[in-house]
């Protein structure tokens, strides 16, 4: 594709966004790791608690620790703002691991440059037929910014999961809410697909579109009849869907009364976004913003629910906990940004990555725990990078219900095989996966 001067000028903006995301990532994750270290050190001596018991330990200690001053000294002046070089300019003592943080910020800048080249300069996410279409090229920069933000949340989850086998709610809940808000306000940041519109009496016309919860956002998505999202039934369905995620994806704070629990504010914020979007949706034409919000909600429930179902089925088959709930909250966050279809494909890819990760970890360090969250994050990045080819391959499957059921069964089966192999390698000890706090 031809790169215009305007697109070339966006390179600096992409680098700046990537640098800011990297700085926010290190500024948030380093104190969070300190908190997790203190909280998880309260576990009883001996083998660490698994699954829900470990979640309870984290939750019970969170209120006490989160309010305490943190060990790393706060940065002042330019050290608190500038990525990378700010670590050398700060006038406070450098915290432990600051070199790692600087490397993470450098990696964020390099990732931003690579993502800009791939998504904006080369347009490799776009279907080939729309590689030069202005309507498909206009949203590229906004979509790149959204993907960089999502990459920051994925990196934070990976960092915590590799370090302490925990995926905190402090990462997944804000990530999901921001995803809902971003997708609702800018539906064009959803992944690009083609939409075939009938033009009578001429032949059908192919136009660029984005992927909604039921196909192209402006094409096959239901906007009438019983499935009309503008009806009271549609409003109720969105609120119920968000509430399902809220009940499973957020953990109550046992140290606070329910009306002072931050999760109540989370539900109120999500419900307000749904109510405002529903109330302002146009009654004529395609309610694009409302359909985008529905895509985010369905994505969160669908992607997260797939992991919850797999977790329950595998745990019952193995007779012990097979996965942690943090995996479900992580994929719900991914689904809120990208849709449930990407969650399904990423979970399929993660089954292979998880098996390879587990085997390498066991052969290299004889690790007894498998962190599945990094595999899910890496699989999401792979699906994003190869979206042009991934969607060309899976689109016919998602249009056929029976083929889709076969794919979902294969995803669950492959994950069960991965967990069974890993359980055999570990022996008869309790299975541990990812948790959340």
C-alpha positions in Angstrom: 0.0 0.0 0.0 1.1 3.6 -0.6 2.1 5.5 2.6 1.0 9.1 2.5 2.9 12.0 4.3 0.0 12.2 6.8 0.5 8.5 7.7 4.3 9.0 8.0 3.8 11.9 10.4 1.8 9.6 12.6 4.9 7.6 13.4 6.0 10.1 16.0 2.6 10.0 17.6 2.7 6.2 17.7 6.1 6.3 19.4 4.9 8.8 21.9 1.8 6.7 22.7 3.9 3.6 23.1 6.4 5.4 25.4 3.5 6.7 27.6 2.0 3.2 27.8 5.4 1.7 28.7 5.9 4.4 31.4 2.4 3.8 32.8 3.0 0.1 32.7 6.2 0.2 34.9 4.7 2.9 37.2 1.7 0.7 37.9 3.2 -2.8 37.9 6.2 -2.2 40.1 4.2 -1.0 43.2 1.6 -3.7 42.5 4.3 -6.4 42.6 5.5 -5.0 45.9 1.9 -5.3 47.2 1.5 -8.8 46.0 4.8 -9.9 47.5 3.7 -8.6 50.9 0.1 -10.0 50.6 1.2 -13.5 49.3 3.9 -13.7 52.0 1.0 -14.0 54.5 0.2 -17.5 53.2 0.7 -20.3 55.7 4.1 -22.0 55.8 4.6 -25.0 53.6 3.0 -25.5 50.2 1.3 -22.3 48.9 -2.5 -22.4 48.9 -4.1 -23.2 45.5 -6.9 -21.6 43.6 -9.7 -20.0 45.5 -7.9 -20.4 48.9 -5.1 -18.3 47.6 -7.5 -15.7 46.2 -9.0 -15.5 49.7 -5.5 -14.9 51.2 -4.9 -12.1 48.7 -8.2 -10.5 49.3 -8.0 -10.6 53.1 -4.6 -9.0 53.0 -5.3 -6.4 50.3 -7.1 -3.9 52.4 -4.3 -3.7 55.0 -1.4 -3.6 52.6 -2.9 -1.3 49.9 -3.2 1.5 52.4 0.4 1.3 53.5 3.3 3.3 52.1 5.1 1.4 49.4 8.8 0.4 49.7 10.0 1.9 46.4 10.6 5.7 46.8 8.3 7.8 44.7 9.9 9.5 41.7 9.9 13.3 41.6 10.3 15.8 38.8 11.2 14.5 35.3 11.9 11.0 36.8 8.1 10.6 37.3 7.2 11.6 33.7 9.9 10.7 31.1 10.1 7.1 30.0 13.5 5.4 30.0 15.7 8.4 30.7 13.6 9.4 33.6 15.1 6.6 35.6 18.5 8.3 35.5 17.0 11.8 36.1 15.0 11.0 39.1 16.1 12.7 42.4 14.9 9.9 44.6 16.6 6.6 45.3 16.1 4.2 42.5 13.9 1.3 43.5 14.9 -2.3 43.1 14.4 -3.5 39.5 14.6 -0.1 37.9 16.9 -1.4 35.2 14.2 -4.0 34.3 11.6 -1.3 34.2 13.8 0.8 31.9 14.2 -2.2 29.6 10.4 -2.7 29.6 9.9 0.9 28.5 12.5 0.5 25.7 10.7 -2.6 24.6 7.4 -0.7 24.6 8.9 1.9 22.2 10.3 -0.7 19.9 6.9 -2.5 20.0 5.2 0.7 19.1 7.5 1.2 16.1 6.9 -2.3 14.9 3.2 -2.1 15.4 3.0 1.2 13.5 4.9 -0.3 10.6 2.7 -3.4 10.5 -0.7 -1.9 11.1 -0.5 1.6 9.7 2.4 1.8 7.1 1.8 -1.7 5.6 -1.8 -2.2 6.6 -1.3 -5.9 7.1 -4.4 -6.3 9.3 -6.7 -5.1 6.5 -8.2 -7.6 4.0 -6.3 -7.4 0.8 -9.3 -6.1 -1.2 -9.5 -3.0 1.1 -5.7 -2.3 1.3 -6.2 1.0 -0.6 -9.7 1.9 0.4 -9.9 5.3 2.2 -12.7 4.1 4.5 -10.4 1.3 5.7 -7.3 3.4 6.0 -8.8 6.2 8.1 -9.2 4.2 11.4 -5.7 2.7 11.3 -4.1 5.2 13.7 -6.9 5.0 16.2 -6.9 1.2 16.0 -3.2 1.2 16.6 -3.5 3.4 19.7 -6.2 1.0 21.1 -4.0 -2.0 20.4 -1.0 -0.4 22.2 -3.2 0.3 25.2 -4.4 -3.3 25.2 -0.8 -4.5 24.9 0.0 -2.6 28.0 -2.6 -4.4 30.0 -1.5 -7.7 28.6 2.1 -7.0 29.5 1.1 -6.1 33.0 -0.9 -9.3 33.4 2.0 -11.3 32.0 4.5 -9.6 34.3 2.4 -10.4 37.5 1.6 -13.9 36.4 5.1 -14.9 35.7 6.3 -13.4 38.9 3.6 -14.5 41.4 1.2 -16.7 39.5 -1.5 -14.1 40.1 -3.5 -11.9 37.6 -4.9 -9.0 39.7 -8.3 -7.5 39.4 -6.4 -4.2 39.5 -5.3 -5.0 35.9 -8.3 -6.8 34.3 -11.1 -4.7 35.7 -9.8 -1.3 34.6 -8.7 -2.9 31.3 -12.2 -4.2 30.6 -14.0 -1.0 31.6 -11.6 1.0 29.4 -12.2 -1.4 26.5 -15.9 -1.0 26.8 -15.6 2.8 26.8 -13.2 2.9 23.9 -15.1 0.5 21.7 -18.4 2.3 22.4 -17.0 5.7 21.6 -14.9 4.6 18.6 -16.4 1.4 17.0 -13.8 1.7 14.2 -11.1 0.4 16.6 -12.6 -3.1 16.3 -10.8 -5.4 13.9 -11.4 -4.8 10.2 -13.5 -7.2 8.0 -15.4 -6.9 4.8 -19.1 -6.4 4.6 -21.3 -7.3 1.6 -24.2 -4.9 1.1 -27.0 -5.7 -1.4 -27.4 -3.0 -4.0 -30.5 -3.6 -6.1 -30.8 -4.0 -9.0 -27.0 -4.1 -9.3 -24.8 -6.8 -7.8 -23.8 -6.8 -4.1 -21.1 -4.3 -3.0 -18.2 -5.1 -0.8 -17.3 -2.4 1.7 -14.9 -2.2 4.6 -16.3 -2.7 8.1 -15.4 -3.9 11.5 -16.2 -7.2 13.3 -19.2 -7.0 15.6 -20.7 -9.7 17.8 -22.8 -11.1 15.0 -20.7 -10.4 12.0 -19.8 -7.1 10.3 -21.0 -4.2 12.5 -23.0 -2.6 9.7 -24.1 -5.7 7.9 -25.5 -8.8 9.6 -25.9 -7.5 13.2 -29.6 -7.7 14.3 -31.2 -4.3 14.6 -34.8 -5.2 14.4 -37.5 -7.6 15.9 -37.0 -9.3 19.2 -33.2 -8.9 19.0 -33.4 -5.1 18.6 -30.9 -3.7 21.0 -32.9 -0.5 21.1 -35.8 -2.2 22.8 -36.2 -2.7 26.6 -35.3 -6.4 26.0 -32.0 -5.3 24.4 -31.3 -3.0 27.4 -32.0 -5.8 29.8 -29.8 -8.2 27.9 -26.8 -5.8 28.0 -27.3 -5.1 31.7 -27.6 -8.8 32.5 -24.5 -9.7 30.4 -22.4 -7.0 32.1 -23.7 -8.2 35.5 -22.7 -11.8 34.7 -19.1 -10.6 34.1 -19.3 -8.4 37.2 -20.3 -11.3 39.5 -17.6 -13.6 38.2 -14.9 -11.2 37.2 -14.7 -9.0 40.3 -14.0 -10.2 43.9 -15.6 -8.5 46.9 -13.5 -6.8 49.5 -14.2 -8.6 52.8 -12.9 -5.7 54.8 -15.6 -3.3 53.6 -19.3 -3.0 53.7 -21.0 -3.8 50.4 -21.9 -0.1 49.7 -18.3 0.9 50.2 -16.9 -1.9 48.1 -15.2 -0.5 44.9 -16.9 -3.3 42.9 -20.2 -1.5 43.4 -18.8 1.6 41.6 -17.6 -0.8 38.9 -21.1 -2.1 38.3 -22.6 1.4 38.5 -20.1 2.8 36.0 -20.8 -0.1 33.5 -24.5 0.2 33.9 -24.3 4.0 33.4 -22.4 3.5 30.1 -24.9 1.0 28.9 -27.9 3.3 29.9 -26.4 6.4 28.2 -25.5 4.5 25.0 -28.9 2.8 24.8 -30.7 6.1 25.5 -28.9 8.0 22.8 -29.0 5.3 20.1 -30.8 6.5 17.0 -34.1 4.9 16.2 -33.5 5.0 12.5 -30.6 3.3 10.7 -27.9 1.2 12.3 -27.1 2.1 16.0 -23.4 1.7 15.4 -22.3 2.8 18.9 -24.9 0.6 20.6 -23.8 -2.4 18.5 -20.2 -1.7 19.4 -21.1 -1.7 23.1 -23.0 -5.0 22.6 -19.9 -6.4 20.9 -17.8 -5.5 23.9 -20.2 -6.9 26.4 -20.8 -10.1 24.5 -17.0 -10.4 23.9 -16.3 -10.1 27.7 -19.0 -12.7 28.6 -18.2 -15.0 25.7 -14.4 -15.1 26.0 -14.4 -15.1 29.8 -17.2 -17.7 29.9 -15.3 -20.0 27.6 -12.5 -20.2 30.1 -14.9 -20.6 33.0 -16.6 -23.5 31.3 -13.2 -25.1 30.4 -12.0 -24.5 34.0 -15.0 -26.2 35.5 -15.0 -29.1 33.1 -11.3 -29.8 33.3 -11.3 -29.5 37.1 -14.1 -32.1 37.4 -12.3 -34.4 35.0 -9.0 -34.2 36.8 -10.5 -34.2 40.3 -8.6 -31.0 41.2 -8.4 -27.4 40.2 -7.1 -27.2 36.7 -7.0 -23.4 36.0 -7.3 -20.2 38.0 -10.1 -17.7 37.6 -7.5 -15.1 36.6 -7.4 -16.6 33.1 -11.2 -16.0 32.8 -10.9 -12.3 33.8 -8.0 -11.8 31.5 -9.8 -13.2 28.5 -12.9 -11.2 29.4 -10.8 -8.1 29.2 -9.5 -9.2 25.7 -13.0 -9.9 24.6 -14.2 -6.4 25.6 -11.6 -4.8 23.3 -11.7 -7.3 20.4 -14.9 -9.4 20.5 -15.7 -12.9 21.5 -14.4 -14.4 18.2 -10.9 -13.3 18.9 -11.1 -14.8 22.4 -12.1 -18.2 20.9 -9.2 -18.1 18.4 -6.7 -16.9 20.9 -7.7 -19.6 23.4 -7.2 -22.2 20.6 -3.7 -20.9 19.9 -2.9 -20.6 23.6 -3.6 -24.3 24.1 -0.5 -25.1 22.0 1.6 -22.3 23.4 0.7 -23.4 27.0 1.8 -27.0 26.3 5.1 -25.8 24.8 5.6 -23.4 27.7 4.9 -26.1 30.3 7.2 -28.6 28.7 10.1 -26.1 28.3 9.7 -24.9 31.9 9.6 -28.5 33.2 12.6 -29.6 31.2 14.7 -26.5 31.9 13.9 -25.6 35.5 11.6 -28.5 36.6 8.9 -25.9 37.4 5.9 -27.3 39.1 3.5 -24.5 38.2 2.2 -23.5 34.8 1.3 -19.8 34.2 -1.3 -20.0 31.5 -1.9 -16.2 31.4 1.3 -15.4 29.4 0.2 -18.0 26.8 -3.2 -16.3 26.4 -1.6 -12.9 26.1 0.9 -14.1 23.5 -1.8 -15.9 21.6 -3.8 -12.6 21.5 -0.9 -10.7 20.0 -0.4 -13.5 17.4 -4.0 -13.3 16.4 -3.8 -9.5 16.1 -0.7 -9.6 14.1 -2.0 -12.2 11.7 -5.6 -11.0 11.6 -5.8 -10.7 7.8 -5.0 -14.5 7.4 -6.7 -15.6 10.6 -10.0 -14.1 9.6 -9.8 -15.4 6.1 -9.4 -18.9 7.6 -12.0 -18.8 10.5 -14.7 -16.6 8.9 -16.5 -19.6 7.3 -16.4 -21.4 10.6 -18.0 -18.6 12.6 -20.8 -18.4 10.0 -21.6 -22.1 10.4 -23.1 -22.9 13.9 -22.1 -26.6 13.7 -18.6 -25.8 12.6 -18.3 -23.3 15.4 -19.5 -25.9 18.0 -16.8 -28.2 16.6 -14.1 -25.5 17.1 -15.3 -24.8 20.6 -15.2 -28.5 21.4 -11.7 -28.7 20.0 -10.6 -25.8 22.1 -11.9 -27.3 25.3 -10.5 -30.7 24.3 -7.0 -29.4 23.5 -7.0 -27.4 26.7 -8.0 -30.6 28.6 -5.2 -32.5 27.0 -2.7 -29.8 27.8 -3.8 -29.8 31.5 -3.8 -33.6 31.6 -0.2 -33.8 30.2 0.9 -31.1 32.6 -0.8 -32.8 35.5 1.0 -36.1 34.6 4.4 -34.2 34.5 3.7 -32.7 37.9 2.7 -35.9 39.5 -0.1 -36.2 42.0 0.3 -32.8 43.7 -2.5 -30.2 43.7 -2.8 -28.5 40.3 -2.2 -24.8 40.4 -3.0 -22.3 37.7 -3.4 -18.6 37.6 -5.2 -16.7 40.3 -6.4 -13.2 40.6 -6.6 -10.7 43.4 
